[in-house]
Amino acid sequence: MRGAVIILASALGAAAVAATPVSAAAPGASIEDVAREKLAAVTLVRSKARRYTAAIANGRLLQAYLSAATTAEAERVKTRIVSSMKAMQDRHGLTRIRILWRDGRRLAETGTPDKGPGQDRIVKDALAHDPGTISSTLYGDTLNWAAQVDHGGQGELVVSVGQDTAAYERALLHGLGSALQVIVVNDKGKVVSDSDGASTPGKPAMIAGLTLEALRQNLGIGGPAGAGVVELDGHPVRIALQSADGWTVIAMDKPAATARCTGSNDAPCR
């Protein structure tokens, strides 16, 4: 987007930006309500991915494998591990699950190979975090969740769970009005998902021609939530931010030139 000029800003809790009703889950919801609602939806999708990763990493099967007394016993446990991984992948729509040794070798894998990082990179990223931490790294349109499996006082294995960012797009689109756009940005300032499909996952986020940090500065938003209005190509555009756990959800009006009307042919508004 180009030509953004800040014309009004306010932090939430101060004088509220004039908010016209928008189409969202709740009738008459303000742009701030939409941002809050979508942050809650995104947080739920994230929490599920964390839970799935933790369930594998903290499960009894991996400890049983690492403690197996014989090769035959280890192979029997490994078969159960793969079966469990496959069931979780199918049930929850995950793209890929890998169990890796700390030296990068693969113990088990299910799913379709993605365009994400190599095994060595996954292990390095996971081992850089404290044991018990569920970390996430964005690689293009795949979020990779990872956790160490501690055994004997060190991380012997790494669990890697791939999640398609399309899961976040579905959450953003649910109940969203056609005149609104919602973007999710991670703690690195990169796009996780865009309800409009206008931003590429994994690329630096640009909102109204500004990076997220620049947008915050121009709107005077220093905390986790805030709202304001920018002028974009001669049209006022309301924007609301909601942040939690390092991620930010940005809800905004679509520029008037691209907002869709509700007619049967869904033609651009005039």
Secondary structure, DSSP 8 states (H G I E B T S, - for coil): ---EEEEEEE-TTSS------B-SSSTTB-HHHHHHHHHHHHHHHHHHHHHHHHHHHTSHHHHHHHT-SSHHHHHHHHHHHHHHHHHHHHHHT-SEEEEEETTS-EEEEEE---SS--HHHHHHHHHTS-TT--EEEEETTEEEEEEEEEETTEEEEEEEEEEETHHHHHHHHTT--TTEEEEEE-TTSBEEEETTS-S-TTSB--BTTB-HHHHHHHHT--SSEEEEEEEETTEEEEEEEEEETTEEEEEEE--TTT-B-SSTT--B--
